[in-house]
Amino acid sequence: MRKKAEEYVVDLTKIDGDGAFPCPKCGVVISPDDESEEVYTIMNTKLKGEELEELIIQCNRCKSRIRLTGFLLSAQEL
């Protein structure tokens, strides 16, 4: 039997700075500027119309899934 990866939710509207945050499980820093996929992998994107609503990523260190929310609120503030 395969253990299901843990899933966390991170609301981007509650993050200060450049959008980087620690993985809720292992603490590795996940940065939106990291396009190498060494630290995390994008698993799925969810759109509302043409706007990004949610992004599901997986931490490559601990394999936790992280649902990133708050994109729509962030876009409205700009």
KAMO-V22403 format. One record per residue. N is the residue number from 0. BURIAL is # if it has 9 or more other ideal C-beta (glycine too) atoms within 8 Angstrom, else .. Layout:
# KAMO-V22403
n->N burial->BURIAL
n->N burial->BURIAL
This chain:
# KAMO-V22403
n->0 burial->.
n->1 burial->.
n->2 burial->.
n->3 burial->.
n->4 burial->.
n->5 burial->.
n->6 burial->.
n->7 burial->#
n->8 burial->.
n->9 burial->#
n->10 burial->.
n->11 burial->#
n->12 burial->.
n->13 burial->.
n->14 burial->#
n->15 burial->.
n->16 burial->.
n->17 burial->.
n->18 burial->.
n->19 burial->#
n->20 burial->.
n->21 burial->.
n->22 burial->#
n->23 burial->.
n->24 burial->#
n->25 burial->.
n->26 burial->.
n->27 burial->#
n->28 burial->#
n->29 burial->#
n->30 burial->#
n->31 burial->.
n->32 burial->.
n->33 burial->#
n->34 burial->.
n->35 burial->.
n->36 burial->#
n->37 burial->.
n->38 burial->#
n->39 burial->#
n->40 burial->.
n->41 burial->#
n->42 burial->.
n->43 burial->.
n->44 burial->.
n->45 burial->#
n->46 burial->.
n->47 burial->.
n->48 burial->.
n->49 burial->.
n->50 burial->#
n->51 burial->#
n->52 burial->#
n->53 burial->#
n->54 burial->#
n->55 burial->#
n->56 burial->#
n->57 burial->#
n->58 burial->#
n->59 burial->#
n->60 burial->.
n->61 burial->.
n->62 burial->.
n->63 burial->#
n->64 burial->#
n->65 burial->#
n->66 burial->#
n->67 burial->#
n->68 burial->#
n->69 burial->#
n->70 burial->#
n->71 burial->#
n->72 burial->.
n->73 burial->#
n->74 burial->#
n->75 burial->.
n->76 burial->.
n->77 burial->.
